[in-house]
Amino acid sequence: MVELGSGMVAIGAAIAIGASALGTAMAQKSIGAAGIGLMAEKDGQFNNVLIFLALPETIVILGFVVAFLMLNKV
């Protein structure tokens, strides 16, 4: 049988990953729309838009690290 504490840690880890994923999705939505508008007006901006789209992904990586530390009780 699973203890209540272990279940709460698992729920906390799921919230850490889920919340960071939702935050990243909202950020990338705005960045993607602005990036497409920029590329429509100016040529040669693909690399800049790609970099700006990749930056919010670090938030998900941080959420994964927090969940990993919670599950391993570090």
Helices and strands as residue ranges (DSSP letters): H 4-41, H 46-54, H 57-71
